[in-house]
Amino acid sequence: MKTINVETHRREEMIDITRQVQKVVEACGPDHGMVFCFVPHTTAGITINENADPDVRRDIIYKLNKEIPQSDGYHHAEGNSDAHLKASLMGFSEQILFENRRLVLGQWQGIYFCEFDGPRRRRLIIEVAGLGKD
């Protein structure tokens, strides 16, 4: 198991972490298998989506903010209920196959750490499960 730190700089942002996950896969040894990524936070999440056009990330955050505004009569005293809801919608884990030590992602796909209550210093836990070397 490997833990990487993710520094966020805004209250809400999507950070492409594909390269960091790829580096862990390359360093772990197995040629084929699955990598499991887990976000151990309640106001941050993880997703896979388009990595070619940064407007896609902006549009995702825009729509989440439109549907789940920061202030909306929530009861949670910390003032970050919207962040909890957005993180739950994104999810806290992703599983990605890899082959020949390369992530199996579509041409336009990237792995994104989703911050909804930043800026903060966050963690991402990565576990690599291999099928052995061929």
C-alpha positions as CSV (number, residue, x, y, z in Angstrom):
1,M,0.0,0.0,0.0
2,K,1.2,3.5,-0.9
3,T,0.0,6.8,0.3
4,I,0.5,10.0,-1.7
5,N,-0.2,13.5,-0.6
6,V,-2.4,15.8,-2.7
7,E,-2.2,19.5,-2.1
8,T,-5.3,21.4,-3.0
9,H,-5.4,25.2,-3.6
10,R,-9.1,26.1,-4.0
11,R,-12.3,25.2,-2.1
12,E,-13.4,23.1,-5.1
13,E,-11.1,21.7,-7.8
14,M,-10.4,18.5,-9.7
15,I,-6.8,17.6,-9.8
16,D,-5.5,15.1,-12.4
17,I,-3.6,12.4,-10.5
18,T,-3.3,9.9,-13.4
19,R,0.5,10.3,-13.5
20,Q,1.0,9.8,-9.8
21,V,-1.1,6.6,-9.9
22,Q,0.8,5.4,-13.0
23,K,4.1,5.9,-11.2
24,V,2.9,3.7,-8.3
25,V,1.8,1.0,-10.7
26,E,5.2,1.1,-12.4
27,A,7.1,0.9,-9.1
28,C,5.1,-2.0,-7.6
29,G,6.3,-4.8,-9.8
30,P,3.4,-6.8,-11.2
31,D,2.8,-6.6,-15.0
32,H,-0.9,-7.1,-14.9
33,G,-3.6,-6.5,-12.3
34,M,-5.7,-3.8,-10.7
35,V,-5.0,-0.7,-8.8
36,F,-7.3,0.5,-6.1
37,C,-7.4,4.2,-5.2
38,F,-9.1,5.3,-2.0
39,V,-9.8,8.8,-0.6
40,P,-10.0,8.7,3.2
41,H,-11.8,12.0,3.5
42,T,-15.5,12.9,3.8
43,T,-15.3,16.1,1.8
44,A,-13.1,14.9,-1.1
45,G,-13.7,12.2,-3.7
46,I,-12.3,10.6,-6.8
47,T,-13.6,10.0,-10.3
48,I,-12.5,9.1,-13.8
49,N,-13.4,11.5,-16.6
50,E,-12.2,13.4,-19.7
51,N,-8.6,14.7,-19.4
52,A,-8.3,16.5,-22.8
53,D,-10.5,19.6,-22.3
54,P,-10.2,21.4,-18.9
55,D,-13.7,22.8,-19.5
56,V,-15.1,19.4,-18.6
57,R,-13.7,19.8,-15.1
58,R,-15.1,23.3,-14.8
59,D,-18.5,22.2,-16.1
60,I,-18.6,19.3,-13.5
61,I,-17.9,21.7,-10.7
62,Y,-20.3,24.3,-12.1
63,K,-23.2,21.8,-12.3
64,L,-22.4,20.4,-8.8
65,N,-22.5,23.9,-7.4
66,K,-25.7,24.7,-9.2
67,E,-27.5,21.6,-7.9
68,I,-25.8,21.6,-4.4
69,P,-25.1,25.2,-3.4
70,Q,-22.7,26.0,-0.5
71,S,-25.5,27.5,1.5
72,D,-28.9,25.9,1.3
73,G,-30.4,25.7,4.9
74,Y,-28.2,22.7,5.9
75,H,-28.1,21.7,9.5
76,H,-24.4,20.6,9.8
77,A,-22.7,23.2,11.9
78,E,-19.3,23.3,10.1
79,G,-20.8,24.9,7.0
80,N,-19.5,22.3,4.6
81,S,-22.6,20.1,4.1
82,D,-22.4,20.8,0.3
83,A,-18.8,19.3,0.3
84,H,-20.0,16.1,2.0
85,L,-22.8,15.7,-0.5
86,K,-20.6,16.4,-3.5
87,A,-17.9,13.9,-2.3
88,S,-20.6,11.2,-1.7
89,L,-21.8,11.7,-5.3
90,M,-18.3,11.4,-6.7
91,G,-17.4,8.5,-4.5
92,F,-14.4,7.7,-2.5
93,S,-12.7,4.9,-4.5
94,E,-11.8,3.8,-8.1
95,Q,-10.5,0.6,-9.4
96,I,-8.4,0.6,-12.6
97,L,-7.0,-2.3,-14.5
98,F,-3.4,-2.2,-15.7
99,E,-1.6,-4.3,-18.3
100,N,2.2,-4.3,-19.0
101,R,2.4,-1.9,-16.0
102,R,0.3,0.7,-17.9
103,L,-3.1,1.9,-16.7
104,V,-6.0,0.7,-18.9
105,L,-7.8,4.0,-19.5
106,G,-9.6,5.2,-22.5
107,Q,-7.9,7.7,-24.8
108,W,-9.5,10.7,-23.2
109,Q,-9.8,9.4,-19.6
110,G,-7.9,10.6,-16.5
111,I,-8.1,10.0,-12.8
112,Y,-9.2,13.0,-10.8
113,F,-8.9,13.9,-7.1
114,C,-12.0,16.0,-6.3
115,E,-11.7,18.6,-3.6
116,F,-14.8,20.2,-2.2
117,D,-13.7,21.8,1.0
118,G,-10.2,23.1,0.4
119,P,-7.6,24.2,0.3
120,R,-6.2,21.3,2.3
121,R,-3.4,18.7,2.4
122,R,-5.1,15.5,1.5
123,R,-4.1,11.8,1.2
124,L,-4.8,9.2,-1.5
125,I,-4.2,5.6,-0.6
126,I,-3.2,3.3,-3.5
127,E,-3.1,-0.5,-3.4
128,V,-1.8,-2.5,-6.3
129,A,-3.0,-6.1,-6.8
130,G,-1.1,-8.0,-9.4
131,L,-1.7,-11.1,-11.4
132,G,2.0,-11.8,-11.6
133,K,4.5,-11.5,-14.4
134,D,3.8,-13.3,-17.7
